[in-house]
Amino acid sequence: MKTFQNRFKSFIQKVVEIPNHFLFSPKTKKPLLILDRFYFNTNNVCGHHLFLLDIKTKHLKELHIPRVTNSDMGYKIIASCNGLLCIAHYSLDQYSTLFLWNPTTKQTKRIIEQQTQPLLLPPNCLIGFYESDGFYIVRFHSFENTKTSYAIRGEKYSLSKGVWREIKGCDQNLILKGDLFWTENTVTVKETLFWVAMEVNEKVSHEMIIAFNSFNNVVSNLEMPCNSRKDCVEVYKKLAVYSYKGSSSVALMTCSESKNMEQWLDLWVLCDEYEDIECWIKVQTIGMFSRLERPVGVWKNQVLMATNSLIHSVGGVVAFLPEDDIGAEFSYISLNYEERFYPLNDVVEILDTNEIS
């Protein structure tokens, strides 16, 4: 019976060309988040904990990323898109790699690099992952064009074709004065990808937001919102997606600290309601916090914050976190996730005994 069903699905897919992720999606979608918790302490102990959080049941399940090289240097999750995660796996040798992982099927697929180009991974480049009539990975890195200016080289990988292609003329609207380094997370709003990046040269360093419009293949930059308070320092920031006046917009969470060690969080949203001119609008301020809290992300327009023991929003506790026994500090990246049985073709499944903890 199962064999007949599998043949029928294969036949339907070939005839009407329905994408795999629609044929093999669960009947009901659970509200899920991937939580990437980076920990570190004064003894130079650091690493990642990865969790799958069911928002409805508050159930927290630890995940283990498959090892695709022999290196123990760690990884960086680039993005989550329709059931697949794009991940950079670091190594001291030539075996550093990008790969895709489906946590539902436990399948992985390494991304083949061009032999003529040196391998570039964050923070020395910007990498994004999105879907638009297929899955794509984009990568941008800066290089010195003249003695006073820099340019960007962009390339795009198609999962269906299995090749990289240069994105020519992508930086026509961008003026750089230094090398770009990726400093925070990335988000995708509609057809545009956003990164927080640092522009660095011998004299200055300047933080900005880099945007890539995947429809017209153009890269541009956005200035950060201006903090009017001079009696504080910015501790950290994080990109998010926020629904503003019925439309999804890129948002920026900034956490500041006063001289009295009190912290608060400002949520800024980029909008174009003033004669089609884009500007930042502050929509929320949360705090003051007397104890250390970390921004996690935005879920249904509620800011998620984390202490050492729990994740919460203004609506209450979202999840309880495992206890820490190493005296560590934490930072979080959250990614929306949907369980989908999208097959990664021509891939050998990695066994659990060969995973990165």
N, C-alpha and C positions, 0 to 999 in steps of 0.2 A: 504493500500500500504506500509506504514512504517513497519507494523507488518511483512509483507512478506519479506521486505528487511532485517529486523533484524534477521529473521529466516534463511535467505539465508546466511548472514554473519556468523551466529553461525555454520551453517552446513559446510561452507567452512573452517572455522577455525578448526573444529574438524577433518575434512578429511585430509587436507594438513598441519595442525599444523602451520599456519602462526601466528606469534606473534601478540598480540593485538595492539601494538603500530605501526605496519605497516598497519593493517586494518583500524585504526582510526586516521591516520595522515592527516593534511591538504594537499590539492593538491599542494600548493605553500608554500615554507618555507620563512618566513620573517627573516631578520637579526635582532635578538633580544638579548638584554642584560638584566640581572637582576642586579640592582644596590642596594647594601645594604649600606646605609649611616648611620654611627654611629656618633652621635653628643654629645657634652659635653661642659659645660661652668664652670666658676669659682664658680657658685652657686650650683654646684653638680647636675645640671639638665642634665640628659643623657637619651639616648634612640636610637631607630632606625627609619629611614625612608626607606621604601622599594619601589623601582620603577621598572617598566617594560619599557625599552627604545627600541623604534623602530628606528634603526639606519637610515633607508632610509628616513622616514618622520620626524625624530627628535621629534616624539611624546613621551612624558613622562607621564606614567600612574602610579598613586600610588597604591600599593598593600597592602593588610592587611592579615597578617598570622593568620589563625584560631587558636583560643584558644583550646588546647586539655587538659589542666588542669585548676584548679582554681587559679593558681599562676599568679602574675603580674611581676615576676622577669625578664622576657625577654627571649631572644632566641639567638641562634647562627646558621646561615645557614652553614651547613657543605659543601655541594656541589650540583651542578646541573647536571643531567644526563638524556638525552633523554626525556625531558618533566616533570621529577619529581625532586623535591627538597628534600634533606635530612636535617632535622632541629633538633636541640637540644632545648628543652623547659625546663627552669630551675625552680626549686621550692625548698623551704627550707625543705620540707618533702619528703616522699618516692614517691611523684607523679612526680618528674622530669622524663623526658622521651625523647626518640628519636621517631620521626615520619616522615613519607613521606607525601608530599603535591603535588598535581597536580593543579597549578594555573588555568589551562584551564577548568578543570571539577569541581574545588573547593573541591575535595574529599581528605580526609586524611586517613592515616593508622598508628596507633601506633605500634611500634616495641616491641614485648613481650620480656621481659628480663628473664634471668635464675634466678630462685628464690634462688639458692645456692650462687650466686655471688653478691657483693655489686654493685650498679649502679655507673658507671663511666662516667662522661661527661667532655668535655674540660673545663679548660686547663689541667686537670690531666690525660688526655689520648689523643691519636691521633685517629681520626675517618675519614674514607674515604667512598665514595659511587661511585660505578662504575657498568657498564654492560658488561657481557661476557657470552653469552648464558643464560641470566637471570640477574636480579638485585641483587647486593650484597652490604652489609655494612661490613667494617672491622674496628676493634678497637684494639689498642695496648696500653698497659700501662706497666710501669717499676716497678720493685720491687727489694729490696736488696737481693742479692743472697748470698754474703758473706760480711765480714766487709769491704772489699776493692773493691767489684765488684757488678754490677747490671745486671739484665737480663730483658727480655721483654716477656710478655705473649700476644699472639695474638688470636683473635677469629673472626669468619666470620659468618654473617647472610645471609641466602638465603631467598629472598622474596617469591619464589615459594614454598619452603618447610616450611617456617615460624619458623625456628629453628637456634640457634647459635651452631657453632662447633669450637672447639679449633684448632688453626693452630700450630701444633706441630713442634718444631725445626726451627721456623721461624727466630730466632736470632743467628743462627750458624755463620754468618759473621759479627756480631756486637759486639763491646766491649764498654760497658758503664761504666762510673765512677760516675754516679749520677742519680737522678730521672729525667725523661723527662717531660717537660711541653710544650704544644702546644702554640706558640706565634703568628703565623700569619695564612695565608690562606693555602689551599691545591689545587693542580692541578693534573690532570691525563694526562700523555703523553703515548699514545699507551697502553701497559699493565702495566705501572708503575705509582704508586701514590707517590706524594711528599708532605712533610710538612716542615715548618720551626719550629724547636723545640729548647728548652733550656735544656741543661744538667746541673743539679744543685746538688752540694754536700755542705758539711759544709765549704769547703775552697774556691771553685771556682764555677763560672758559665760559661758555654761554649755554644755558639749558633752554631747550625749545621743544615743540611738538612737531614731528614730521608726519605728513599725511600723503597717502598714495591713493589716487582715484583709479580703481581697477577698470573702470569703464573707458576712460580716455588715456590711461597709462601715464599720468602726470604726477610728479612729486612736488609738493609745496611744503612750506613751513608756517607754523603758527607761534606767536609769542605766548608766553605764559600769562595768566591773569596777574594783575598787580596787587600785591598785599600792601594796604595803606598803613598798617601798623608797623612802627619802627622799633618797638620795644620787645620784639620777639624774633625767634629764629625758626626757619622752616626745618622740620625734622625729616619728613618724607612726604612723598606724593604718589598717587596711583591713578591710572586711567580707569574709566568705567563707562557704561552705557546707561543713559537716564532718559525717561520719557518726559518730554517737556511740551506742554500744550498739545498732547496727542500725537507727538512725533518723536521717534528715537533720535537722541543727540549724543555726541561724545561729551563726557563729563570728566572733571578732574577733581580728585579729593586731595586736599593739602592739609597736613597736620602741622600745627605750629606750637611752639613752646615759649612761655614767658620766662622772665628772670626768676620767678618764684617756682619754676619747674611745673607749672600748670599747663595742660595741653588742651587744645580744641581743634576741631576739624571743620574746614570750610568745603562746601560742595559747589563747584562752579560748572555751569553748562554753557556750551558754545551754541549760540543761536544767531539768526540773521533777520530778526524781526524789525530792525531799524533800517528801512530802505535798502534791504538786501545786503547790508554791511555786517559781516560776522563780528561778534563781540562776545566777551565772557560776562555772564550774569551769575551772581552769587544767589543760590536758591536755598541753601541751608547752612546753618552754623550749629555744630553739636559740641557741647562742653560747657564749662571747664571740667577737665578730668584731673583729679588729684592722684589717681593711680594710672600706671602705664596701660594704655590701650592701643591696639593696632587696627588700622582699617583693613578690612578683608575685601570688600567689594560692594556692589549695589544689587539688590534682589527685589524686583517689583517695586522699584523706587524707594526702597528702604536701605539705608546705609547699614552694612554689617560691620560690627566691631568685635575684636577678640581680646580677651584677657588670657592669662595662662591656663584657665580652666574651662572657659566657655566662649561661644560665639553668640552674640545677641544683636537685636535691633531695638528700635523704640517699641516694637510690638511684643518684645519678650525674648526668652531664650530660644535660639535656633538650634544649637547643638552643644553637648558637653564634650570637652576635649580630653584626651588621655593625659594622665598626670606626667609631669616632667621630672626625671630623676637625675638630670645633669646640670641643673641650674642655668638653663639656657634662655636666651632672648629669641623672639620669634618674629618673622615677617611672613605675610601671606599673599598668595595670588589665588584668586578664585576664577573659575571658568565654568560657564554653563555647559551642561552635558546632556545628551540624549542617548539612550541605549538603542543602538542600531546594529543589525547583523550584516553590515557592509563588508563583503569579502575583500581581503587584500590578496590578489591573485599571485600565484607562483611564489608563495611564502611558506616556509617551514615554521610551524608553531614553536615558540621557545618554551621550554619546560620551566616550571616554577622553581626548580632547584638551581636555575641559572639566572636568577633575578637580582636586581639592585634593590637593596632594602633601604 
